[in-house]
Amino acid sequence: MNALKHTRMKEIIYTSDAPAPIGPYSQAVKVGNTLYVSGQIAIDPESGELKISSIKEETEQVMANMQAILAAANITFSQVVKCGIFLKRMSDFNEVNEIYATYFPSQAPARETVEVSQLPKNVNVEISCIAVLDS
């Protein structure tokens, strides 16, 4: 019974302003007042091409994709409570942080940053987040 009730509360969030999923997942799922945004990579939603000429350009596109998904759910970065950052090289940490910080000028969310051996489409950074709607 609880599983059925939970399923009815689940809302799939999709916007053409962010890249379509490249696998069997949703851009984001809203359950109650919480939004779970899938990991985003630097695919330009208009061209479908990767923007990976530099780690800064790549991070900008990742954050723009996340921003588009949040906007589709009427949520802003100020409501993000948790992020996960996955880096191909931890040596990119400072440059990713430089871009990331511009999206969270105050009250940054909790997060982890981990180095991984490989990411989808061989990108250098992937970021996911969880946001909570204001009550």
C-alpha positions as CSV (number, residue, x, y, z in Angstrom):
1,M,0.0,0.0,0.0
2,N,2.8,2.5,0.9
3,A,4.5,1.8,-2.5
4,L,1.4,2.8,-4.4
5,K,0.9,5.9,-2.3
6,H,4.6,6.9,-2.9
7,T,4.2,6.3,-6.7
8,R,1.3,8.7,-6.9
9,M,3.4,11.5,-5.3
10,K,6.2,11.1,-7.8
11,E,6.4,13.8,-10.5
12,I,8.8,13.5,-13.4
13,I,10.4,16.9,-14.4
14,Y,11.5,17.4,-18.0
15,T,12.5,20.4,-19.9
16,S,13.9,20.8,-23.5
17,D,16.1,23.6,-22.1
18,A,18.4,20.9,-20.7
19,P,19.8,17.8,-22.5
20,A,17.5,14.8,-22.8
21,P,18.6,11.9,-20.6
22,I,21.1,9.6,-22.3
23,G,19.9,6.5,-20.5
24,P,16.9,5.1,-18.6
25,Y,16.5,8.0,-16.1
26,S,14.7,11.3,-15.7
27,Q,16.2,14.7,-15.6
28,A,14.6,15.2,-12.2
29,V,12.0,13.6,-10.0
30,K,9.9,15.6,-7.5
31,V,8.5,13.8,-4.5
32,G,6.5,15.9,-2.1
33,N,8.6,19.1,-1.6
34,T,11.9,17.6,-2.6
35,L,13.5,17.6,-6.1
36,Y,16.1,15.1,-7.0
37,V,18.1,16.2,-10.1
38,S,20.1,13.6,-12.0
39,G,23.7,14.1,-12.7
40,Q,24.3,16.6,-15.4
41,I,27.1,16.7,-17.9
42,A,28.1,19.4,-20.4
43,I,25.8,18.6,-23.3
44,D,24.5,21.7,-25.0
45,P,20.7,21.1,-25.2
46,E,20.4,23.1,-28.4
47,S,23.1,21.4,-30.4
48,G,23.4,18.1,-28.6
49,E,27.2,18.6,-28.6
50,L,29.5,18.4,-25.6
51,K,31.1,21.6,-24.5
52,I,34.4,20.4,-23.1
53,S,37.1,22.7,-24.5
54,S,38.0,23.7,-20.9
55,I,37.0,22.5,-17.4
56,K,35.5,26.0,-16.8
57,E,33.3,25.9,-20.0
58,E,32.3,22.4,-19.1
59,T,31.3,23.3,-15.6
60,E,29.4,26.4,-16.8
61,Q,27.3,24.1,-19.2
62,V,26.7,21.6,-16.4
63,M,25.4,24.3,-14.1
64,A,23.3,25.9,-16.9
65,N,21.7,22.5,-17.5
66,M,21.0,22.1,-13.8
67,Q,19.6,25.6,-13.6
68,A,17.2,24.8,-16.5
69,I,15.9,21.7,-14.7
70,L,15.5,23.6,-11.5
71,A,13.6,26.3,-13.3
72,A,11.3,23.7,-14.9
73,A,10.3,22.8,-11.3
74,N,10.0,26.4,-10.2
75,I,13.0,26.1,-8.0
76,T,16.2,28.2,-7.8
77,F,19.8,27.4,-6.6
78,S,18.9,29.0,-3.3
79,Q,16.7,26.0,-2.5
80,V,19.4,23.4,-3.3
81,V,20.4,21.6,-0.1
82,K,22.9,19.0,-1.4
83,C,25.2,18.5,-4.5
84,G,27.4,15.7,-5.6
85,I,30.3,16.5,-7.8
86,F,32.1,13.8,-9.7
87,L,35.5,14.7,-11.3
88,K,37.6,12.7,-13.7
89,R,40.7,14.5,-12.2
90,M,40.8,16.0,-8.8
91,S,43.3,18.5,-10.2
92,D,40.3,20.3,-11.7
93,F,38.8,20.9,-8.2
94,N,39.8,24.6,-7.9
95,E,38.5,25.6,-11.4
96,V,35.2,23.7,-10.9
97,N,34.8,25.4,-7.5
98,E,35.4,28.8,-9.1
99,I,32.4,28.3,-11.4
100,Y,30.3,26.4,-8.9
101,A,30.6,29.1,-6.3
102,T,29.1,31.7,-8.6
103,Y,25.8,29.8,-8.4
104,F,25.9,29.6,-4.6
105,P,27.0,33.1,-3.5
106,S,25.7,32.5,0.0
107,Q,24.6,29.6,2.1
108,A,26.2,27.0,-0.1
109,P,24.6,23.5,0.1
110,A,26.2,20.4,1.6
111,R,28.1,18.4,-1.0
112,E,30.8,15.9,-1.7
113,T,33.4,15.9,-4.5
114,V,34.9,12.7,-5.6
115,E,37.3,11.6,-8.3
116,V,36.1,8.8,-10.5
117,S,37.9,6.8,-13.1
118,Q,35.3,7.5,-15.9
119,L,32.1,9.5,-16.6
120,P,29.5,9.2,-19.3
121,K,30.6,10.3,-22.7
122,N,34.1,10.6,-21.2
123,V,33.4,14.0,-19.7
124,N,35.5,15.6,-17.0
125,V,32.7,16.6,-14.5
126,E,29.2,15.6,-13.6
127,I,27.1,17.3,-10.9
128,S,23.8,16.3,-9.3
129,C,21.7,18.0,-6.7
130,I,18.7,17.8,-4.3
131,A,16.5,20.8,-3.7
132,V,13.7,21.4,-1.2
133,L,10.8,23.7,-2.0
134,D,10.1,26.5,0.5
135,S,7.2,25.7,2.7
